[in-house]
Amino acid sequence: MDLSSKYRNVQVWLDNLYAGKPVPHFERNEQTIDLLHQLMEKNVARDSDIQLIVQDLKQKATEYTAEGQRLGCILASMNLKTGTLSQSGVTSLQTLTKLAWLLKVRDASDTR
């Protein structure tokens, strides 16, 4: 990529980065443009990685909420509330949950 293309890409990136505020003055020479271009590429790649992580966390939050609602319905069908379990019951439930996670059991009806 030639220097003028790199400069245009860097300028667009900086304009977006500063979101309408004036971009600070910098020396416009080959070394500076090359360094800013490398920084831009790394920043764009990192932003993309972070977007993937954010999407994954949102998906997990949705799944955890749905699972919490499902478990709440199960407890409600047995006339139990989460606050009615004894400490021993909570500990047993946590142990059962960890065991199911280790065994990769997704559904309690899965008896294979």
Backbone as JSON Lines, residues from 0, in Angstrom:
{"i":0,"aa":"M","n":[0.85,-1.17,0.0],"ca":[0.0,0.0,0.0],"c":[0.9,1.24,0.0]}
{"i":1,"aa":"D","n":[0.55,2.18,-0.84],"ca":[1.38,3.37,-0.94],"c":[1.1,4.33,0.23]}
{"i":2,"aa":"L","n":[1.99,5.27,0.41],"ca":[1.95,6.18,1.55],"c":[0.67,7.02,1.57]}
{"i":3,"aa":"S","n":[0.22,7.48,0.4],"ca":[-0.98,8.32,0.38],"c":[-2.23,7.52,0.78]}
{"i":4,"aa":"S","n":[-2.29,6.25,0.4],"ca":[-3.42,5.4,0.82],"c":[-3.39,5.17,2.32]}
{"i":5,"aa":"K","n":[-2.2,4.92,2.84],"ca":[-2.06,4.73,4.29],"c":[-2.49,6.0,5.03]}
{"i":6,"aa":"Y","n":[-2.06,7.15,4.51],"ca":[-2.42,8.41,5.15],"c":[-3.93,8.6,5.15]}
{"i":7,"aa":"R","n":[-4.6,8.32,4.04],"ca":[-6.06,8.47,3.97],"c":[-6.74,7.54,4.97]}
{"i":8,"aa":"N","n":[-6.26,6.28,5.03],"ca":[-6.84,5.32,5.98],"c":[-6.64,5.77,7.42]}
{"i":9,"aa":"V","n":[-5.45,6.24,7.73],"ca":[-5.15,6.72,9.08],"c":[-6.02,7.93,9.4]}
{"i":10,"aa":"Q","n":[-6.16,8.84,8.46],"ca":[-6.96,10.04,8.69],"c":[-8.42,9.69,8.96]}
{"i":11,"aa":"V","n":[-8.98,8.76,8.2],"ca":[-10.37,8.33,8.41],"c":[-10.5,7.66,9.79]}
{"i":12,"aa":"W","n":[-9.55,6.82,10.14],"ca":[-9.55,6.14,11.44],"c":[-9.49,7.16,12.57]}
{"i":13,"aa":"L","n":[-8.58,8.13,12.46],"ca":[-8.46,9.16,13.5],"c":[-9.72,10.01,13.6]}
{"i":14,"aa":"D","n":[-10.31,10.36,12.46],"ca":[-11.56,11.13,12.47],"c":[-12.66,10.37,13.2]}
{"i":15,"aa":"N","n":[-12.76,9.07,12.94],"ca":[-13.75,8.24,13.63],"c":[-13.42,8.1,15.12]}
{"i":16,"aa":"L","n":[-12.16,7.96,15.42],"ca":[-11.71,7.79,16.79],"c":[-12.0,9.03,17.63]}
{"i":17,"aa":"Y","n":[-11.79,10.2,17.06],"ca":[-12.02,11.44,17.79],"c":[-13.46,11.94,17.69]}
{"i":18,"aa":"A","n":[-14.28,11.26,16.92],"ca":[-15.73,11.49,16.84],"c":[-16.11,12.97,16.77]}
{"i":19,"aa":"G","n":[-15.65,13.64,15.74],"ca":[-16.05,15.03,15.53],"c":[-15.17,16.06,16.21]}
{"i":20,"aa":"K","n":[-14.34,15.64,17.14],"ca":[-13.4,16.57,17.79],"c":[-12.18,16.71,16.89]}
{"i":21,"aa":"P","n":[-11.46,17.81,17.01],"ca":[-10.28,17.98,16.16],"c":[-9.2,16.94,16.46]}
{"i":22,"aa":"V","n":[-8.65,16.38,15.41],"ca":[-7.56,15.4,15.55],"c":[-6.29,16.18,15.87]}
{"i":23,"aa":"P","n":[-5.56,15.77,16.92],"ca":[-4.32,16.47,17.25],"c":[-3.34,16.47,16.07]}
{"i":24,"aa":"H","n":[-2.56,17.5,16.0],"ca":[-1.57,17.63,14.93],"c":[-0.48,16.58,15.12]}
{"i":25,"aa":"F","n":[-0.05,16.0,14.04],"ca":[1.07,15.07,14.08],"c":[1.92,15.29,12.83]}
{"i":26,"aa":"E","n":[3.17,14.94,12.95],"ca":[4.09,15.12,11.84],"c":[3.74,14.12,10.74]}
{"i":27,"aa":"R","n":[3.59,14.61,9.55],"ca":[3.18,13.77,8.43],"c":[4.4,13.39,7.6]}
{"i":28,"aa":"N","n":[5.08,12.35,8.04],"ca":[6.2,11.83,7.27],"c":[6.02,10.31,7.15]}
{"i":29,"aa":"E","n":[6.86,9.69,6.38],"ca":[6.7,8.27,6.1],"c":[6.73,7.42,7.37]}
{"i":30,"aa":"Q","n":[7.65,7.7,8.27],"ca":[7.77,6.9,9.49],"c":[6.53,7.05,10.37]}
{"i":31,"aa":"T","n":[6.06,8.28,10.55],"ca":[4.89,8.51,11.39],"c":[3.65,7.85,10.79]}
{"i":32,"aa":"I","n":[3.47,8.01,9.49],"ca":[2.31,7.41,8.83],"c":[2.37,5.89,8.94]}
{"i":33,"aa":"D","n":[3.55,5.3,8.71],"ca":[3.69,3.85,8.84],"c":[3.35,3.38,10.25]}
{"i":34,"aa":"L","n":[3.86,4.08,11.25],"ca":[3.59,3.69,12.64],"c":[2.1,3.84,12.99]}
{"i":35,"aa":"L","n":[1.51,4.96,12.57],"ca":[0.08,5.15,12.82],"c":[-0.76,4.11,12.08]}
{"i":36,"aa":"H","n":[-0.34,3.74,10.9],"ca":[-1.06,2.73,10.13],"c":[-0.99,1.37,10.83]}
{"i":37,"aa":"Q","n":[0.18,1.03,11.35],"ca":[0.31,-0.23,12.1],"c":[-0.56,-0.2,13.35]}
{"i":38,"aa":"L","n":[-0.56,0.93,14.05],"ca":[-1.39,1.08,15.23],"c":[-2.87,0.96,14.87]}
{"i":39,"aa":"M","n":[-3.25,1.57,13.76],"ca":[-4.63,1.5,13.3],"c":[-5.04,0.06,13.04]}
{"i":40,"aa":"E","n":[-4.2,-0.69,12.34],"ca":[-4.52,-2.08,12.03],"c":[-4.69,-2.91,13.29]}
{"i":41,"aa":"K","n":[-3.79,-2.71,14.27],"ca":[-3.89,-3.45,15.53],"c":[-5.13,-3.03,16.3]}
{"i":42,"aa":"N","n":[-5.45,-1.75,16.29],"ca":[-6.63,-1.26,16.99],"c":[-7.91,-1.8,16.38]}
{"i":43,"aa":"V","n":[-7.98,-1.82,15.06],"ca":[-9.16,-2.34,14.37],"c":[-9.33,-3.83,14.67]}
{"i":44,"aa":"A","n":[-8.22,-4.57,14.66],"ca":[-8.28,-6.01,14.97],"c":[-8.74,-6.22,16.41]}
{"i":45,"aa":"R","n":[-8.21,-5.44,17.33],"ca":[-8.59,-5.56,18.75],"c":[-10.05,-5.21,18.94]}
{"i":46,"aa":"D","n":[-10.53,-4.16,18.28],"ca":[-11.95,-3.79,18.37],"c":[-12.83,-4.93,17.89]}
{"i":47,"aa":"S","n":[-12.41,-5.59,16.83],"ca":[-13.17,-6.72,16.3],"c":[-13.21,-7.86,17.31]}
{"i":48,"aa":"D","n":[-12.06,-8.15,17.93],"ca":[-12.0,-9.19,18.95],"c":[-12.91,-8.87,20.13]}
{"i":49,"aa":"I","n":[-12.9,-7.61,20.54],"ca":[-13.72,-7.2,21.68],"c":[-15.2,-7.32,21.34]}
{"i":50,"aa":"Q","n":[-15.56,-6.97,20.1],"ca":[-16.96,-7.12,19.67],"c":[-17.41,-8.57,19.77]}
{"i":51,"aa":"L","n":[-16.54,-9.49,19.37],"ca":[-16.88,-10.91,19.48],"c":[-17.07,-11.32,20.93]}
{"i":52,"aa":"I","n":[-16.23,-10.83,21.82],"ca":[-16.35,-11.16,23.24],"c":[-17.65,-10.58,23.81]}
{"i":53,"aa":"V","n":[-17.96,-9.35,23.45],"ca":[-19.19,-8.72,23.93],"c":[-20.41,-9.5,23.45]}
{"i":54,"aa":"Q","n":[-20.41,-9.9,22.18],"ca":[-21.53,-10.68,21.66],"c":[-21.66,-12.01,22.39]}
{"i":55,"aa":"D","n":[-20.52,-12.65,22.66],"ca":[-20.53,-13.92,23.39],"c":[-21.09,-13.74,24.8]}
{"i":56,"aa":"L","n":[-20.67,-12.69,25.48],"ca":[-21.16,-12.45,26.84],"c":[-22.65,-12.13,26.85]}
{"i":57,"aa":"K","n":[-23.12,-11.4,25.86],"ca":[-24.56,-11.12,25.76],"c":[-25.34,-12.41,25.54]}
{"i":58,"aa":"Q","n":[-24.81,-13.28,24.68],"ca":[-25.46,-14.57,24.42],"c":[-25.5,-15.41,25.7]}
{"i":59,"aa":"K","n":[-24.39,-15.45,26.43],"ca":[-24.35,-16.22,27.68],"c":[-25.32,-15.65,28.71]}
{"i":60,"aa":"A","n":[-25.4,-14.33,28.79],"ca":[-26.34,-13.71,29.73],"c":[-27.77,-14.1,29.4]}
{"i":61,"aa":"T","n":[-28.09,-14.11,28.11],"ca":[-29.43,-14.53,27.67],"c":[-29.69,-15.98,28.04]}
{"i":62,"aa":"E","n":[-28.69,-16.83,27.81],"ca":[-28.84,-18.25,28.14],"c":[-28.99,-18.45,29.64]}
{"i":63,"aa":"Y","n":[-28.2,-17.74,30.45],"ca":[-28.28,-17.88,31.9],"c":[-29.64,-17.39,32.42]}
{"i":64,"aa":"T","n":[-30.14,-16.31,31.84],"ca":[-31.46,-15.81,32.24],"c":[-32.53,-16.83,31.92]}
{"i":65,"aa":"A","n":[-32.47,-17.4,30.72],"ca":[-33.45,-18.42,30.34],"c":[-33.36,-19.64,31.25]}
{"i":66,"aa":"E","n":[-32.15,-20.05,31.57],"ca":[-31.96,-21.2,32.46],"c":[-32.48,-20.89,33.86]}
{"i":67,"aa":"G","n":[-32.24,-19.69,34.33],"ca":[-32.76,-19.28,35.64],"c":[-34.28,-19.31,35.67]}
{"i":68,"aa":"Q","n":[-34.9,-18.85,34.59],"ca":[-36.35,-18.88,34.5],"c":[-36.86,-20.33,34.45]}
{"i":69,"aa":"R","n":[-36.16,-21.18,33.72],"ca":[-36.56,-22.59,33.63],"c":[-36.47,-23.25,35.0]}
{"i":70,"aa":"L","n":[-35.37,-23.0,35.7],"ca":[-35.2,-23.59,37.03],"c":[-36.23,-23.03,38.01]}
{"i":71,"aa":"G","n":[-36.54,-21.75,37.87],"ca":[-37.58,-21.14,38.72],"c":[-38.92,-21.8,38.51]}
{"i":72,"aa":"C","n":[-39.23,-22.12,37.25],"ca":[-40.5,-22.81,36.94],"c":[-40.51,-24.21,37.55]}
{"i":73,"aa":"I","n":[-39.38,-24.89,37.5],"ca":[-39.29,-26.23,38.09],"c":[-39.52,-26.15,39.6]}
{"i":74,"aa":"L","n":[-38.86,-25.2,40.25],"ca":[-39.06,-25.03,41.69],"c":[-40.51,-24.66,42.01]}
{"i":75,"aa":"A","n":[-41.08,-23.78,41.2],"ca":[-42.47,-23.37,41.42],"c":[-43.43,-24.54,41.25]}
{"i":76,"aa":"S","n":[-43.14,-25.44,40.31],"ca":[-44.02,-26.59,40.1],"c":[-43.98,-27.56,41.28]}
{"i":77,"aa":"M","n":[-42.92,-27.48,42.08],"ca":[-42.81,-28.32,43.28],"c":[-43.16,-27.52,44.54]}
{"i":78,"aa":"N","n":[-43.77,-26.33,44.32],"ca":[-44.15,-25.44,45.42],"c":[-42.95,-25.06,46.3]}
{"i":79,"aa":"L","n":[-41.81,-24.86,45.68],"ca":[-40.6,-24.44,46.39],"c":[-40.2,-23.06,45.9]}
{"i":80,"aa":"K","n":[-39.63,-22.31,46.79],"ca":[-39.04,-21.02,46.43],"c":[-37.56,-21.13,46.75]}
{"i":81,"aa":"T","n":[-36.76,-20.33,46.05],"ca":[-35.32,-20.43,46.26],"c":[-34.95,-20.15,47.71]}
{"i":82,"aa":"G","n":[-35.68,-19.31,48.39],"ca":[-35.39,-18.98,49.78],"c":[-35.8,-20.05,50.77]}
{"i":83,"aa":"T","n":[-36.58,-21.05,50.32],"ca":[-37.06,-22.07,51.25],"c":[-36.09,-23.22,51.43]}
{"i":84,"aa":"L","n":[-35.05,-23.29,50.62],"ca":[-34.08,-24.37,50.75],"c":[-33.18,-24.13,51.96]}
{"i":85,"aa":"S","n":[-32.9,-25.19,52.69],"ca":[-31.98,-25.08,53.82],"c":[-30.56,-24.91,53.28]}
{"i":86,"aa":"Q","n":[-29.64,-24.57,54.16],"ca":[-28.24,-24.44,53.75],"c":[-27.75,-25.76,53.17]}
{"i":87,"aa":"S","n":[-28.15,-26.85,53.78],"ca":[-27.77,-28.18,53.28],"c":[-28.37,-28.42,51.89]}
{"i":88,"aa":"G","n":[-29.61,-27.98,51.71],"ca":[-30.26,-28.13,50.4],"c":[-29.57,-27.3,49.33]}
{"i":89,"aa":"V","n":[-29.17,-26.08,49.69],"ca":[-28.46,-25.21,48.75],"c":[-27.12,-25.84,48.38]}
{"i":90,"aa":"T","n":[-26.4,-26.35,49.38],"ca":[-25.09,-26.98,49.14],"c":[-25.26,-28.2,48.24]}
{"i":91,"aa":"S","n":[-26.29,-29.02,48.52],"ca":[-26.54,-30.2,47.7],"c":[-26.88,-29.81,46.26]}
{"i":92,"aa":"L","n":[-27.69,-28.77,46.12],"ca":[-28.06,-28.3,44.78],"c":[-26.84,-27.77,44.03]}
{"i":93,"aa":"Q","n":[-25.96,-27.04,44.73],"ca":[-24.74,-26.54,44.09],"c":[-23.83,-27.7,43.69]}
{"i":94,"aa":"T","n":[-23.73,-28.71,44.53],"ca":[-22.91,-29.88,44.21],"c":[-23.47,-30.61,43.0]}
{"i":95,"aa":"L","n":[-24.79,-30.76,42.97],"ca":[-25.45,-31.42,41.84],"c":[-25.22,-30.62,40.54]}
{"i":96,"aa":"T","n":[-25.28,-29.31,40.66],"ca":[-25.04,-28.45,39.5],"c":[-23.62,-28.61,38.97]}
{"i":97,"aa":"K","n":[-22.65,-28.6,39.88],"ca":[-21.25,-28.77,39.47],"c":[-21.03,-30.13,38.83]}
{"i":98,"aa":"L","n":[-21.66,-31.17,39.4],"ca":[-21.53,-32.52,38.84],"c":[-22.13,-32.58,37.44]}
{"i":99,"aa":"A","n":[-23.29,-31.97,37.27],"ca":[-23.93,-31.96,35.95],"c":[-23.06,-31.21,34.95]}
{"i":100,"aa":"W","n":[-22.42,-30.13,35.4],"ca":[-21.54,-29.38,34.51],"c":[-20.33,-30.22,34.12]}
{"i":101,"aa":"L","n":[-19.74,-30.91,35.09],"ca":[-18.57,-31.76,34.8],"c":[-18.92,-32.89,33.84]}
{"i":102,"aa":"L","n":[-20.13,-33.45,34.01],"ca":[-20.56,-34.55,33.16],"c":[-21.18,-34.06,31.85]}
{"i":103,"aa":"K","n":[-21.25,-32.74,31.7],"ca":[-21.81,-32.1,30.5],"c":[-23.25,-32.51,30.25]}
{"i":104,"aa":"V","n":[-24.03,-32.6,31.32],"ca":[-25.45,-32.9,31.23],"c":[-26.18,-31.58,31.0]}
{"i":105,"aa":"R","n":[-26.87,-31.47,29.88],"ca":[-27.55,-30.22,29.55],"c":[-28.98,-30.21,30.08]}
{"i":106,"aa":"D","n":[-29.57,-31.37,30.24],"ca":[-30.97,-31.46,30.61],"c":[-31.12,-32.56,31.65]}
{"i":107,"aa":"A","n":[-31.87,-32.28,32.71],"ca":[-32.05,-33.27,33.77],"c":[-32.79,-34.51,33.26]}
{"i":108,"aa":"S","n":[-33.5,-34.4,32.17],"ca":[-34.22,-35.57,31.64],"c":[-33.3,-36.47,30.8]}
{"i":109,"aa":"D","n":[-32.08,-36.01,30.58],"ca":[-31.11,-36.8,29.81],"c":[-30.53,-37.89,30.72]}
{"i":110,"aa":"T","n":[-31.0,-39.12,30.54],"ca":[-30.61,-40.2,31.44],"c":[-29.7,-41.23,30.78]}
{"i":111,"aa":"R","n":[-29.15,-40.88,29.64],"ca":[-28.28,-41.83,28.95],"c":[-27.03,-42.05,29.7]}
